[in-house]
Amino acid sequence: MNEKEILKQSADFVRQKLGGEGTGHDWWHIYRVWQTAKTISKEEGGNEFVIELAALLHDIADHKFHNGDESIGPRVATKFLVSLRVPKKIIDAVILIMEEISFSKGMTPSSLEGRIVQDADRLDAIGAIGIARAFAYGGHKQREIYNPDIPPVEYATKEEYKKNSNPTLNHFYEKLLLLKDLMNTAKGKAMAEQRHIFMKEYLDQFYLEWDGKR
């Protein structure tokens, strides 16, 4: 099976697993990360096959929906890639990316390919789509949209971050507005800049509407 067919099989596998998911971690999230990773790779380089496979499989079994188990995604991905007879060297590179890119881990991926996929994943968390995804996930978790009596916090540990139940708007300050300065690549930074500005403009409008001023 050639690389093109493996990527097609992988996309079909992920679409079947995540199609119709309603929290913002669905097939279309994967699709956007996949396309964005390819866009970044065109300028930054890297092994395109590894980048595309990692982008496609990075959320195949997100720990947020499996009782915090961070090993399940790599296990599912490994089993699938082995079934397609993908070379072990490629599988190892993909799994390493999956293990390193999560925001909650606070890591800079060790490979260029990982840094590209991490940028693509983070770009989908900001801007217009990022805002939509934040509120979709907040609704899923039954969180308030905003509560001025509950300020954003700086979490001391990743466990505190994972377990928080703060209003969705706090998430902008606790994560989304931080992502621009955490981009790894020049292309990722350039793409993040405009999305960051859009989020700040959205927040300005939100507060004016909240106080009945606009």
N, C-alpha and C positions, 0 to 999 in steps of 0.2 A: 504494500500500500504506500503510495507516494505522499509527500507532505500535503499537497492540496487536498487529497482525499481524507487524510487524517484530520485536517482542520474542518472539513465539511462534516465528518462524522462527529467531531467534538462539538461543533455548533449545534448539530441536530440533538445530541445527547443533552446539552445544557438547556436548549429550548424546551425539550420534553420535560426536564426536571423542574424548570423554573417558570415556564410559561403561565401567565395569569396570576402570579404572586402579587400581592397588593401592598407590600410595605416599602417599595422602592428598591428592593433587592431582587428584582425579577430578570427575565431574559433580556428585556430592553436595556436594563442597566449594564448587563454583560455586553450586549451589542455595542453600546456607546463606548464603554471602556476599551473594547476590542478595536473599534475604529480610531479612537483617540490615541491609543498606543501605537497603531500603525502610523498615524500622522506624526507623532513625536519621533518615532524610529527613523522616519525618512530624513530627519535632520540630525539626529543624535547617533545613528548607527545601531549596532547590536545584532544579535542573531534573531532575525525576524521570525523564524519558526518557533523558537523558545518564547519570544515575546507574545506571539499570537496565542499559543497554547496556554500560557500562564494567564493571559487576559481572559480567555474563554473559561478557564476552570477556577479562577481565583475565589469565586463565591459559590462553588458547587454545593457546599454544605456549610454555610456560615455558622460559626459557633454561637451567634446570638440566638439562633433558632434550634440549637441542639444542646441546651443546658450548659452553655459555656465551654463545650468540648472543642478545643482548638486543634485536635488531632484528626477529627472526622473528615474535614475537607481534604487534607493531603491523602488520607487513606482511600477515600472514594476516587480521587483523581488518579492515584497510583494504580488502583485496580483497573480503572477504565483504560489508562494508557498502556498498561501491560497487555490488556485484551486486544489492543490494536498493534501490538508488537513494536511499539515505539522504542528506540534504543535507550538503554539504561542511562546513558550520559545525558540525554535530553530529558528523561523523566526526572532525574536527580536535579537538574537545573530548574525545571518547572516547580517541583515540590519545594525547593529552597526559596523560590520567589513567594510561593503561597505562604510559607512560614514566616516571612520577613516583612510583608507589606502592610500589615494591620496597623492602623493609627494607634490603637490601644497599647501596642508593643513599644511604640516610640523608637523604632529602629530605622536606620538608613540601610536599605538593602545592599548586600555586598557585591552584587553584579550590576553592570550597566542595564542589562535586561530587566532586573528587578526594580531598579530606580525608574525606568521608563514606565513599567506597569503600575508602580505605586503612584507616579504622577498622574497617569490616566485615571486611576481609580479615585484619587483625591479631586481631580478636576470635576468628576461627576457628582461630587458632594457639594460643590459650590456653584454660584451663578443661578440662573433661572431654574434649571433642573434641580440643582442642589436644594433650593428652597422648597420646591414641590416635594422632593424626596424626604426632607426633614419633617414636614408636616404629615406626610403619609405615614411615616414610621411613628411619629408622635401619637397620631390617632390610633394606630395599631396597639401602642402601649398604654392607651387611655390617659395620656398626659394632657395637662392644660396647654392651651396655645400660649398663653402668657399670664403671669401673675406678678405684678410689680412688687409684691411683698416677699417674693422669693428671688434673691439676687443670684447671678451666676457665681460659680465657685471654681477654684483651681484645685483639681483633684491631686492628692498626694500619691496615690497608687493607681494602677490600671484597674484594680478590683473596685475601687471607689467609683471610677469612671463608668465601668460596666454596670454597676448596680444602681446608678443614680436614677431618680424618677422626676427630675426637675422639668418645668415647663419647656416646651419645644423652643421657644425663643431664646432661652438660656443657651441652647446648643450652638447658636451662632457665636457666642462669646467663648464658650468652652471648647469649641473645635473649629467650626467653619471659617471664622475670621482669622484663625491661626494658620490655615493651610497654605495661603499664598507664600508665606515666608518659609515654608517647609518643602517647597518644590525642589527637586533634585537637578533638573535639566534646564537649559536655557529656553528651550521651546515650551516646557511646562510652565516656567515662570512667566513667560510672555502671555500664554493663554490664561493663566490664573489672574493676571492683573485686571483685565476687563471684567471678569466674573466677580472678583472681589469688590470692585467699584459698584457693580450692579447690586450686590448684597447690601452694601452700606446705604445706597440710595433707597433700597426697599425698606430698610430699618427706619430711615428718616421718615418715610411715608407712613409706615406702620404706627409710629409713635404719634404723629400728627392726627391720624385717624382715631387712634385709641383715646386721645384727649379731646376728640370732637372739634379739632381745629381745621380740618380739611376734609 
